[in-house]
Amino acid sequence: MHIACCFLLLAALPLAAQTNQYEGFAGFWLENDRAAAFAIAAPYPRVLAFRLKGGENPLHVTREYEYIGVRSWFFEPTQIPESGLPALQPAIAEMTGVRSVRLTAAPDDSSGLQLIMEVALDSERPVLQIRHGFKNMHTAKRRIACWALSAIRPEAGVGVVPWRSTGRRSLLFWPSTDPNEIGIHLGPRALALDYRIEPQNGWHKVGTNSDAGWVAFVWNGNALKSTVAHVANAEYPEDGGTVTMFNSTAAVFDGKPRFGEIENVGPLSELMPGNTLWMEQELELFTGIEAEDPESWVELLGAE
């Protein structure tokens, strides 16, 4: 495994961009008048917080494992043991603006990929842009897909995604998932997963081939919407799932805190040696979500 020193570039940075602390991690606050995001380079690149000013952070954070905040994985063209390794390498952080940072991880020898995350907060809106990039360090062409995973606080709320608008709709269940779990909502317009209800079999995961491009986490009248543009007629991994949702119990991770995820999957793409495959993710925060019905959430969030 490649071992690299991890350091932060602090010289000539704006005062507001100097390293700070959040939940025991050192990193960078990116702020505007309405929202704030916190990004780290060590022990690995993550966005650990994205919240309204004075509001709650919906992202799951712990120091007990790596499944925290927003991270970048890949498929080739299915999930493999190396899928998460590029995101476990320490990174260099470089401020590219007052509200933007670039995290460049050390190359991962096992997968032959190097992860780059470019994180930028809008100057006014509660909108965070994350570019997930994988550079091909091999000498051969690769066929991979980017995968953005946002770990959320499972005790707080519900994940929701609209069904595909045209063509064949798919409903995907992973092993250990019981379709009859009471936490799974199969409505006329929406697929939803209630993270507050712990899975009966330790963990479960559901997904669909939605062409809306977004999935959301709704909690306490708020919503975190994660969008990755859908590519028509492209081939997607995981049996065509463009959006997936994961929930777990503490027993799955030897008693460590349980977590949930909302996940955006990109299309499979050819990646030549030395080139970088990019996927753009947009996170947006909403308030005033008064209804308790996933069908209403799809209508409200889809209209924005």
C-alpha positions in Angstrom: 0.0 0.0 0.0 1.3 3.5 -0.9 2.3 5.5 2.2 2.3 9.2 1.8 2.7 12.1 4.2 -0.5 14.1 4.7 -0.1 17.9 5.0 -2.3 20.9 4.6 -1.3 23.9 2.5 -1.9 26.8 4.8 0.4 29.5 3.4 -1.3 32.5 1.9 -4.8 31.3 2.7 -7.5 33.8 3.7 -7.9 34.0 7.5 -11.5 32.5 7.3 -10.1 29.5 5.5 -7.5 28.4 8.2 -7.9 25.0 9.6 -10.5 24.6 12.3 -12.1 21.7 14.3 -15.4 19.9 14.0 -16.2 16.7 16.0 -12.6 16.1 16.7 -11.5 16.5 13.0 -9.2 19.2 11.7 -10.4 20.8 8.4 -11.9 23.8 6.7 -15.2 25.7 7.2 -16.7 27.0 3.9 -19.3 29.6 4.8 -21.8 32.1 3.3 -24.6 34.0 5.0 -27.0 31.1 4.9 -25.0 27.9 5.2 -21.7 26.2 6.1 -19.8 23.1 5.1 -16.8 21.4 6.7 -14.3 19.5 4.6 -11.3 17.4 5.8 -8.2 16.0 4.2 -7.1 13.7 7.0 -7.3 10.9 7.9 -9.0 10.8 4.5 -11.0 13.2 2.2 -14.6 13.9 3.3 -17.2 16.5 3.6 -18.3 16.1 7.2 -20.9 18.8 7.6 -23.3 20.7 5.5 -25.9 22.7 7.4 -27.9 25.9 7.5 -26.5 28.7 9.8 -27.8 27.7 13.2 -29.2 24.5 11.9 -28.5 20.8 12.3 -26.0 18.8 10.3 -27.8 15.8 8.7 -24.5 14.0 7.9 -23.3 11.2 10.1 -20.0 11.7 11.8 -18.0 9.4 14.1 -14.3 8.6 14.6 -15.0 4.9 14.8 -14.9 4.1 11.1 -14.6 5.6 7.7 -18.4 5.6 6.7 -18.9 9.3 7.5 -19.9 12.5 5.7 -19.8 12.5 1.9 -17.2 10.2 0.3 -16.3 9.0 -3.2 -16.2 5.3 -4.2 -16.2 3.7 -7.6 -17.5 0.6 -9.5 -15.5 -1.4 -12.1 -18.2 -2.2 -13.3 -19.5 -3.8 -10.2 -18.5 -3.1 -6.6 -15.2 -4.8 -5.8 -13.1 -4.9 -2.6 -11.0 -2.0 -3.9 -14.0 0.3 -4.4 -13.5 2.2 -1.2 -9.7 2.2 -1.0 -9.0 5.5 -2.9 -11.2 7.3 -0.4 -9.1 5.9 2.5 -5.9 7.6 1.5 -4.7 10.8 3.2 -5.1 13.9 1.1 -3.5 17.3 0.5 -5.9 20.3 0.9 -5.6 23.4 -1.2 -7.9 26.3 -0.9 -9.0 27.4 -4.4 -11.2 30.3 -3.3 -12.8 31.8 -0.3 -15.5 29.1 -0.2 -13.8 26.3 -2.1 -11.2 23.6 -1.4 -9.5 20.9 -3.5 -8.7 17.6 -1.8 -6.1 15.4 -3.6 -5.6 12.0 -2.0 -2.5 10.0 -2.3 -2.6 7.4 -5.1 -4.0 4.0 -4.1 -1.8 1.3 -5.4 -4.3 -1.5 -4.9 -7.0 0.0 -7.2 -4.6 2.0 -9.4 -6.7 5.1 -8.9 -6.2 8.5 -7.3 -9.2 10.4 -5.8 -9.7 14.1 -6.1 -12.6 16.0 -4.5 -13.3 19.6 -5.4 -15.7 21.2 -2.9 -17.3 24.7 -3.4 -20.1 26.5 -1.5 -22.3 28.9 -3.4 -21.7 32.5 -2.6 -25.3 33.0 -1.4 -27.5 29.9 -1.6 -27.4 26.8 0.7 -25.9 24.8 -2.2 -22.7 22.8 -2.1 -21.0 21.5 -5.3 -18.7 18.5 -5.0 -16.7 17.2 -8.0 -15.7 13.6 -7.5 -12.7 12.6 -9.7 -10.8 9.4 -10.2 -7.5 9.5 -12.0 -6.3 6.3 -13.8 -2.8 5.6 -12.6 -2.7 2.3 -14.5 -1.2 1.9 -18.0 -4.3 0.2 -19.3 -7.8 1.6 -20.1 -10.4 1.3 -17.3 -14.1 1.1 -17.3 -15.5 2.6 -14.1 -18.3 4.6 -12.6 -18.2 7.2 -9.9 -20.3 6.7 -6.8 -21.1 9.5 -4.3 -22.2 8.2 -0.8 -23.6 10.6 1.7 -23.8 9.1 5.2 -26.7 10.5 7.1 -27.9 10.3 10.7 -30.3 7.3 10.6 -32.1 8.2 13.8 -33.3 11.5 12.3 -35.3 10.9 9.1 -36.3 9.3 5.8 -34.7 8.9 2.4 -36.8 9.5 -0.7 -36.4 9.3 -4.5 -38.9 9.7 -7.4 -39.5 6.8 -9.7 -38.4 6.9 -13.3 -40.6 9.2 -15.3 -40.5 7.3 -18.6 -39.8 3.7 -19.7 -39.4 0.7 -17.5 -39.1 1.4 -13.8 -36.9 -0.9 -11.7 -37.0 -1.7 -8.0 -33.7 -3.1 -6.7 -33.3 -5.1 -3.5 -29.9 -6.2 -2.2 -29.2 -9.4 -0.2 -30.6 -9.3 3.4 -33.4 -6.9 2.3 -36.9 -8.0 3.0 -39.3 -6.2 0.6 -42.0 -6.3 3.4 -39.9 -4.3 5.8 -42.2 -1.6 7.3 -39.6 1.0 6.8 -39.7 0.7 2.9 -42.3 2.9 1.2 -43.4 1.9 -2.3 -45.8 4.7 -3.4 -47.2 5.7 -6.8 -44.6 8.5 -7.2 -41.9 7.7 -4.6 -39.6 5.1 -3.2 -38.7 5.9 0.4 -36.7 4.4 3.2 -37.4 5.3 6.8 -34.0 5.1 8.5 -35.5 5.5 12.0 -36.8 1.9 11.7 -33.9 -0.5 12.1 -33.6 -3.3 9.6 -34.8 -6.7 10.8 -31.8 -8.5 9.2 -29.0 -6.2 10.2 -28.9 -4.1 7.1 -30.8 -3.4 3.9 -30.4 -1.5 0.7 -32.9 -0.5 -2.0 -32.5 1.4 -5.2 -34.1 2.3 -8.5 -33.3 3.5 -12.0 -34.8 7.0 -11.5 -34.0 9.5 -14.2 -34.7 12.5 -11.9 -31.1 12.6 -10.9 -31.8 13.2 -7.2 -32.3 11.6 -3.8 -33.1 13.4 -0.6 -33.0 12.9 3.1 -35.9 14.5 5.0 -35.7 15.2 8.8 -37.5 17.5 11.2 -39.0 19.6 8.5 -35.7 20.0 6.7 -34.3 18.2 3.6 -30.9 17.5 2.1 -31.2 17.0 -1.6 -28.4 15.3 -3.5 -28.3 15.6 -7.3 -26.2 14.0 -10.0 -27.4 14.6 -13.5 -28.9 11.5 -15.1 -27.4 10.5 -18.5 -30.0 9.1 -20.8 -29.2 5.8 -22.6 -26.0 5.3 -20.5 -25.1 2.0 -18.8 -25.2 2.2 -15.0 -23.7 -0.4 -12.6 -25.7 -2.2 -9.9 -28.3 -3.5 -12.3 -29.0 0.0 -13.6 -29.5 1.7 -10.2 -28.9 5.4 -10.4 -29.9 6.0 -6.8 -29.6 3.7 -3.8 -30.4 4.0 -0.1 -28.7 2.0 2.7 -29.7 1.4 6.4 -28.0 -0.6 9.1 -28.0 -1.7 12.7 -25.1 -1.4 15.2 -24.7 -5.2 15.2 -23.4 -5.1 11.6 -20.3 -3.1 12.7 -19.6 -4.9 16.0 -21.6 -2.5 18.1 -20.3 0.7 16.5 -22.8 3.4 15.7 -25.2 2.5 13.0 -25.5 4.7 9.9 -27.6 5.2 6.8 -26.7 6.5 3.3 -28.2 8.2 0.3 -26.2 7.3 -2.8 -25.8 8.7 -6.3 -24.3 6.5 -9.0 -22.8 7.7 -12.2 -22.7 6.0 -15.6 -20.0 3.6 -16.6 -17.3 5.4 -18.6 -14.1 4.6 -20.4 -11.1 6.0 -18.6 -7.7 6.2 -20.4 -4.4 6.0 -18.6 -3.5 9.4 -17.0 -7.0 10.8 -17.4 -9.5 11.6 -14.7 -13.2 10.7 -14.7 -15.4 13.4 -13.0 -18.9 13.3 -11.5 -20.6 16.5 -10.3 -22.8 16.3 -7.2 -24.9 19.1 -5.9 -26.2 19.2 -2.3 -28.9 21.6 -1.4 -30.6 22.3 1.9 -34.4 23.0 2.3 -36.6 24.0 5.2 -40.4 24.2 5.7 -41.0 20.6 4.8 -44.3 20.3 6.7 -45.9 17.2 5.2 -45.0 13.7 6.5 -45.7 12.0 3.2 -42.9 10.9 0.8 -45.3 11.5 -2.1 -45.6 15.1 -1.1 -41.9 15.4 -0.7 -41.2 14.2 -4.2 -43.6 16.9 -5.6 -42.1 19.6 -3.4 -38.4 18.8 -3.9 -38.9 18.0 -7.6 -40.4 21.4 -8.3 -37.4 23.3 -6.9 
